[in-house]
């Protein structure tokens, strides 16, 4: 009997521990979210510093934007080529292969351009941003700046954040443009479709704001969110090698998930009739 | 003891459940070298961060030059920090800048001096630490001791009223250690500032300190001039100063008698 009572107590305690654990992790997650928001406000305030020191931004535009260019161009080319092939095989059965360009261009501008660019950006530039800021924290460089009366958010974080926000739409535009060229290469040069039909179909079906504009808005939003996640994870990381590794992983995981979820929300808002 | 620059009263600070400081009072004079010593993990570095306003105490006040550090607005705190130099354990040099640019950094940030003035100032500061010849190197090319000396040059770049040294001697070979000891002393005498040296290297620190605080387990155990500390009757201070393996701080971590443990059988950990 006493054994059963003890056993019952153990089970109850284990359950209570589990509930406590759940509460603790929920609170930790919420406080982290709060920190991230306060941090964002600090970063936005820190952006004013760039007016006096535009050089900081230009340097970051190079390392965040220009150095991501190669992967974006290569990926864009192949995505465009694959899209054209797939569209051709699907449409040729209906004799509608002239519409290949419409399918390629619309899917690139509306979806693939912004989304794949953002995913690649999170993996290439986002993780690098987190690692760089996290390492500066681990080697006390950020503390050192604070003690020299220099605000590290203004000097280190804000330029990187803004560079990410500016680079993303530009990279997405380049991705889409190269993708269309890739589609052209496959459809016209390889499969022998008519070049005139390829361009004129695309031109007649693509709307400036509806397609191009909305795609740009998407990539701007993705740029904002991915850069925010990347700089926050770096700044908030536990300053050890393990903590830094975890923070870099979180940037890529959270960044990618945020992109996909936001893409759904934005698409629903933008293209619902 | 000259006029007080840093006045700490009733300082309390804890991290999670761990109490780091419990009611600490300290007075650090405006000139001379004040050493703060204690075993590892007693929060010596934390104390420097509290003085610099990077951490906020749970209770108590820290006044630097008559200003309560933790009630200052950001702008005023930054203005105060311009008058504080701090040497971090790792040196904390900015890795994407050369040695020269690292020392020039605070000067460029906080003054509007022209380039030739900045260059002269930086060369003088680097010369003071004996590293003028290394000005074009990058921080990655420096040894640990040299990185600390560059960081020292950077800490004195704006002619501060006080310099805080966080474990300056840790992990140094005897020659670098000797160089750092001599530098701290000579910089302090030449600039006539307040130097705070946080360390557990007893011999080196005692050789240059004018006043010593020993902290342990969150409180000030003893304070006074180096000679008073050397002649202390406290068992704990003796153990710390002479580096004895056993004493008030026991050699063995708290455990039941060895025999009990050996015959507890079954290999399980104690409950």
Interface residues (C-beta under 8 A of the other chain):
Chain A: X136 X139 X140 X141 X143 X144 X145 X146 X147 X148 X149 X150 X151
Chain B: X49 X52 X54 X78 X79 X81 X82 X84 X86 X88 X89 X90 X92 X93 X94 X95 X105 X106 X109 X110 X151 X154
